[in-house]
Amino acid sequence: MADPELLARVPLHFLRKNVVMPVRASSNNEEHILFLTSNPFDFQPLDELTLLLGPAPFAVTPRNALIEGINRYYPLEGTKEMIAELSEESGMERALDFGEIHEDDIMGMASEAPIINW
């Protein structure tokens, strides 16, 4: 089961880049952490998760299922709280407003990328 508190301890960029995800699993009425990966031969992300969260077994999961899980369960509220804490610590009085980004805006930005123009 995805645990927002557990996911908040791992940067979203790391999860998406490596397509790994820590979850809480239950066996014999005990909860423990389990690392999900789509590539069990890529040990570096699993080692980094071990440094962040402690040692845990891993399970192989289809890549698409992991990507969907990361997108679905990553704690957006935790991110908003982190931004609020950072703005309070730095003394920023104004709120950050990222506005709305529409799909056509993203496609437009992608077509304007320097490598595409080159």
C-alpha positions in Angstrom: 0.0 0.0 0.0 1.3 3.4 -0.9 2.1 5.5 2.2 2.2 9.3 1.6 4.4 9.8 4.7 6.9 7.3 3.3 6.8 8.8 -0.2 7.3 12.3 1.1 10.8 11.1 2.3 11.9 10.4 -1.3 12.2 13.1 -3.9 9.7 12.9 -6.8 12.5 13.4 -9.3 14.3 10.3 -8.0 11.2 8.2 -8.2 10.4 9.2 -11.7 14.0 9.0 -13.0 14.6 5.5 -11.6 11.0 4.2 -11.8 11.1 2.8 -8.2 8.6 3.2 -5.4 8.7 2.4 -1.7 5.5 1.0 -0.2 4.3 -0.5 3.0 3.6 -4.2 2.9 2.0 -6.5 5.4 2.9 -10.1 6.2 2.2 -12.1 9.3 0.4 -9.1 10.8 3.6 -7.1 10.6 4.1 -4.0 8.4 7.4 -3.5 6.6 8.8 -1.4 3.7 9.0 -3.0 0.3 10.8 -1.4 -2.7 9.1 -1.8 -6.0 11.3 -1.7 -9.1 10.8 -2.4 -12.8 14.5 -3.3 -13.3 15.9 -5.6 -10.6 19.4 -5.4 -12.2 19.7 -1.7 -11.6 21.0 -1.8 -8.0 21.9 1.9 -7.6 18.3 3.2 -7.0 17.7 0.3 -4.6 20.9 1.2 -2.7 19.9 4.8 -2.5 16.5 3.9 -1.2 18.2 1.8 1.4 20.3 4.8 2.5 17.1 6.9 2.8 14.7 4.5 4.3 16.7 1.6 5.7 17.1 -1.9 4.3 14.1 -3.6 2.7 13.3 -6.4 0.2 12.3 -5.5 -3.3 9.7 -6.8 -5.7 9.6 -6.5 -9.5 6.6 -4.6 -10.9 5.7 -3.7 -14.5 7.2 -0.3 -15.4 3.8 1.1 -16.5 2.2 0.1 -13.1 5.0 1.9 -11.2 4.7 5.1 -13.3 1.0 5.1 -12.7 1.5 4.5 -9.0 4.1 7.3 -8.7 1.8 9.7 -10.5 -1.2 8.7 -8.4 0.2 8.5 -4.9 3.0 11.1 -4.8 2.0 13.4 -2.0 1.1 16.7 -3.6 -0.1 18.1 -0.2 3.3 17.3 1.3 4.9 19.3 -1.5 2.6 22.3 -0.8 3.5 22.1 2.9 7.2 22.0 2.1 6.9 25.1 -0.1 5.0 26.9 2.7 7.7 25.9 5.3 10.5 27.1 3.0 8.7 30.4 2.3 8.3 30.9 6.1 11.9 30.1 6.8 13.2 32.4 4.1 10.9 35.3 5.2 9.0 35.4 1.9 5.7 37.0 2.5 4.1 36.4 -0.8 2.6 33.1 -1.9 3.9 31.2 -4.8 1.4 30.9 -7.6 2.4 28.7 -10.5 -0.9 29.3 -12.4 -2.5 26.8 -14.7 -0.5 24.9 -17.2 -2.5 23.5 -20.1 -1.4 20.6 -22.3 -1.2 22.9 -25.3 1.2 25.2 -23.3 3.5 22.2 -22.6 3.5 21.2 -26.2 4.3 24.7 -27.2 7.2 24.9 -24.8 8.5 21.6 -26.1 8.5 22.8 -29.7 10.4 26.0 -28.7 13.2 24.0 -27.0 16.7 25.0 -28.2 17.6 21.4 -29.2 14.5 21.1 -31.4 15.2 24.5 -33.1 18.8 23.4 -33.7 
